[in-house]
Structures are given as C-alpha cells and as structure tokens.
Amino acid sequence: MARIKIAYHTDRIIILGDLHANWEALLLLQQVERHPLAVFCLGDTVGYGPAPKRCLDAMRATTKYVIGGWHDKALLDFENPTGLNDLLGETWAQTRAALPTADLDYLAALPTALTIELNGTRFHLTRLPPDDQTTETESLITMPTARLQEYFGQLEAEIILVGGPHIPSMRQLGEKLIVCPGSLGQPRYGIPEPTFAVWRNGKLQIHHLHYQPLATARKLAMLPLSAETNSHLQAIIMKGYAPD
C-alpha cells in the first residue's frame, strides 16, 4: 500500500470564534484549511445555530486550544428562560435539549482564557469583556485606546486573540497586536461570509469564506422556534447583520 505523506505548514495556526452551531461554515473551513499546526477556538461554539452537537463533536476532535464563551457556559445552569429575551431563551432551550449532560459539563468547564506559546510566539485567547453584552457596536474598531489598555495592557503576549464581536478587526497596542477574527458561524459585518484568521510566517491575516448560507438558513427554519425568532436568525445568516 502506498504511503501518503502529509506536508504540514508548521507555523500555520487557524483562529476562529463564534461558530454558533453553523456546521456548513465549519465544514468549509476544514476543507479549505487542512492540516494546520494548531487551531485556536475563541468560544461560543454553540448557541443560535441549528447543529450544536455536530459542531461540538467536530471541534472537540480537532481542536486542542478552546475557551468558553457566554453561550457555551450559560447552558448548564439554564433552566427557565424567564428574564431573557425571546431570542436567547428559545435558542438556549433548543441547544440545551440537543446536547447530553456530558457536553454541557464540557462547555461549562472550558477556561475563560488561555495563554499559549508556539514556535516562539505567545498568544493569549480571551473574550472581549463584558462577554454577555458585547455587540457589533463594541468592536475593536471603535474601542478607545484607554479601554484597550485597561483590558489588555498587562497581558504578557505578543498576539491577543479575542472572541465576542462578530466583526473582524485588528488593533495595535504598543508591541501587542489585538485581533478579533470575526464570526465563523454568524457574521455581522454586513456581508454573510464567515471570517477567520490565519497566523503564518510571523504574520496574521483575516480570511473570508465564500459559502452559500441558504443550507444553514433552511436548517434554522426546521427548528421548533417561534416565527419571529426563526425569521431573525435566518436574516442574520442570509444578510450578515442583525435586523432592527
């Protein structure tokens, strides 16, 4: 039998965040970016989307470096949607019902931050605080430098990777590079193309995936959610922004 030699790009790291149970986006990323040195996941693997179990299983099988986001950690103790808006209440209930207790325990136990050193570069994985209130209007693009310094100035890492905002962006803070790769599963920057980041040869770039969101939107339509919630989620997937 012939042996197949896989050529690994030893310094290529894939950075993704906010997958939100979008299997089509994750599958396309895995097809496009094969055999990296490492994959960094910046949280919110589940929540909102139609395929939490499938996405979580795939991430656990392929990704060593994972932090937890607000959606990931809220599910274990979530019992009653009272006090939540309909979108969160319905989608959290649906996600919780789709995952066994072992998966809920895994998500709840994920660290909120990680510092990793690979090939001589130190990366810090975290969420943009406060994670439960982060919106596209609170992205790195518009955040004052003083607040960036407050959040990230004391971290001992050259590259700071943040999840939370669904808008890809980069900011320089002294010698630190702060990067949000955007959202792989629910982009909200006005274009429905998933984004992620790649570290290679000492440089970091944000990449876009060209995919058809209709398959994910159709899966959302099959979930037992209210018409309003379903319409809202489908609009985000199809348009790349949250409708008013």
C-alpha positions in Angstrom: 0.0 0.0 0.0 1.3 3.4 -1.0 2.1 5.8 1.9 0.8 9.3 1.7 3.0 12.0 3.2 1.1 15.0 4.6 3.0 18.2 4.3 2.3 20.3 7.5 2.8 24.0 7.5 4.5 24.0 10.8 3.8 27.6 11.6 0.2 27.9 10.3 -2.4 28.4 13.0 -6.1 28.7 12.3 -8.0 31.1 14.6 -11.8 31.0 14.7 -14.6 32.2 17.0 -18.3 32.4 17.5 -19.2 29.3 15.4 -22.7 29.3 16.9 -23.5 25.8 15.7 -23.1 26.5 12.0 -22.0 23.2 10.6 -21.8 24.3 6.9 -19.3 27.1 7.8 -17.1 24.8 9.9 -17.1 22.1 7.3 -16.0 24.5 4.6 -13.2 25.8 6.8 -11.9 22.3 7.4 -11.9 21.6 3.7 -10.1 24.9 2.9 -7.5 24.9 5.7 -6.2 21.3 6.0 -3.5 20.1 8.5 -2.6 23.3 10.4 -0.1 23.2 13.3 -3.0 24.2 15.6 -6.5 25.5 15.8 -7.5 28.2 18.3 -11.2 28.5 19.2 -12.3 31.7 20.9 -15.6 30.5 22.3 -19.3 30.3 21.6 -19.1 27.1 19.6 -22.8 26.7 20.3 -25.9 28.9 20.6 -28.2 30.3 18.0 -27.4 27.8 15.2 -29.1 24.5 14.2 -26.2 22.0 14.6 -24.8 22.3 18.2 -24.0 18.6 18.7 -22.3 18.1 15.3 -20.2 21.2 15.6 -19.2 20.5 19.2 -18.1 16.9 18.4 -16.0 18.2 15.4 -14.4 20.9 17.5 -13.5 18.5 20.3 -12.0 16.1 17.9 -9.8 18.6 16.1 -9.1 21.5 18.4 -6.9 21.4 21.5 -7.0 25.0 22.4 -10.5 26.1 23.2 -12.0 28.7 25.5 -15.6 29.1 26.5 -18.0 31.9 25.6 -21.1 33.2 27.2 -23.4 30.9 25.2 -21.3 27.9 26.0 -21.2 28.4 29.7 -24.8 29.6 30.2 -26.3 26.3 29.1 -25.5 24.1 32.0 -27.4 26.2 34.6 -30.1 27.4 32.2 -33.4 26.1 33.3 -36.0 28.8 32.7 -35.9 31.4 30.1 -37.7 33.9 32.3 -35.8 37.3 32.2 -34.1 36.5 28.9 -35.2 38.0 25.6 -37.1 35.5 23.4 -34.1 35.0 21.1 -31.8 33.9 23.9 -34.4 32.0 25.8 -35.6 30.0 22.8 -32.3 29.2 21.3 -30.7 28.3 24.6 -33.5 25.9 25.4 -33.2 24.4 21.9 -29.4 24.0 22.2 -29.7 22.5 25.7 -32.2 20.0 24.6 -29.9 18.9 21.8 -26.8 18.2 24.0 -26.3 15.5 26.5 -25.2 16.4 30.1 -21.6 15.4 29.3 -21.4 18.0 26.6 -23.0 20.7 28.8 -20.4 19.8 31.5 -17.6 20.1 29.0 -18.7 23.5 27.8 -19.2 24.8 31.4 -15.7 23.7 32.3 -13.9 25.5 29.5 -11.4 28.1 30.6 -12.3 31.8 30.0 -8.8 32.5 28.8 -5.6 30.6 27.7 -2.1 31.7 27.1 -0.2 29.5 24.6 3.4 29.7 23.3 4.0 28.1 19.9 7.1 28.5 17.7 8.4 31.3 19.8 5.2 33.4 19.8 3.0 33.9 22.8 -0.8 34.0 22.1 -3.5 34.9 24.6 -7.0 33.7 23.9 -9.9 35.6 25.6 -13.3 37.2 25.1 -13.9 40.9 24.7 -15.4 42.0 28.1 -18.1 42.0 29.1 -18.8 38.9 27.0 -22.6 38.9 27.8 -23.0 42.4 26.5 -20.6 42.5 23.6 -22.2 43.7 20.4 -21.1 44.7 16.9 -21.1 48.3 18.1 -18.5 47.4 20.8 -15.9 46.1 18.4 -12.1 46.6 18.4 -12.6 49.1 15.6 -14.3 51.8 17.8 -13.0 50.9 21.3 -10.9 53.8 22.8 -7.2 53.1 23.3 -7.6 53.7 27.0 -10.0 50.9 27.3 -7.8 48.6 25.3 -5.0 49.4 27.6 -7.2 48.6 30.6 -8.3 45.2 29.2 -5.1 44.0 27.6 -2.2 46.2 28.5 -0.9 44.0 31.3 -1.1 40.7 29.4 2.3 39.1 28.6 1.6 38.1 25.0 2.5 39.4 21.6 -0.8 38.4 20.0 -4.1 38.8 21.8 -7.0 37.0 20.2 -10.5 38.0 21.2 -13.9 36.5 20.5 -17.2 38.1 21.1 -17.7 40.8 18.5 -18.9 39.3 15.2 -16.9 41.8 13.2 -13.3 41.1 12.1 -10.8 43.7 13.2 -7.2 44.4 14.3 -5.7 47.0 16.7 -2.1 47.7 17.6 -1.4 48.4 21.3 2.2 49.2 21.7 4.0 46.0 20.7 0.9 43.9 21.1 -1.4 43.0 18.2 -5.1 42.6 19.2 -7.1 40.6 16.7 -10.8 39.6 16.5 -11.2 37.1 13.7 -15.0 37.9 13.5 -17.5 35.1 13.5 -17.3 31.9 11.6 -20.9 30.9 12.1 -22.8 34.2 12.4 -21.0 37.1 10.7 -22.5 40.5 11.5 -20.3 42.9 9.4 -22.8 43.5 6.6 -21.7 40.5 4.5 -22.8 36.9 5.1 -19.3 35.5 4.6 -17.7 33.7 7.6 -14.4 35.1 8.7 -11.4 33.6 10.5 -7.7 34.4 11.0 -4.5 32.6 10.0 -1.1 33.0 11.6 1.7 32.1 9.2 5.3 33.1 8.8 5.0 35.5 11.7 2.1 37.4 10.1 -1.6 37.3 10.9 -4.3 37.8 8.3 -8.1 37.7 8.3 -9.7 35.5 5.7 -13.2 35.2 4.3 -15.0 32.1 3.3 -17.2 32.2 0.2 -20.2 29.9 1.1 -23.9 29.7 0.5 -25.8 30.4 3.8 -29.1 29.0 2.4 -28.4 25.5 3.7 -28.0 26.8 7.3 -31.0 29.1 7.0 -33.1 26.1 5.9 -32.0 24.1 8.9 -32.9 27.0 11.2 -36.4 27.0 9.6 -36.9 23.5 10.8 -36.2 24.2 14.4 -39.2 24.4 16.8 -38.7 28.2 17.4 -41.2 31.0 17.2 -41.7 32.6 13.8 -40.2 35.8 15.0 -37.1 34.2 16.4 -36.7 32.0 13.3 -37.0 34.9 11.0 -34.5 36.9 12.9 -31.9 34.2 12.9 -32.3 33.4 9.2 -32.0 37.1 8.4 -28.6 37.3 10.2 -27.3 34.3 8.3 -28.5 35.5 4.9 -27.6 39.2 5.2 -24.7 39.3 7.6 -26.3 41.7 10.1 -29.0 41.7 12.8 -32.2 43.2 11.6 -33.8 46.0 13.6 
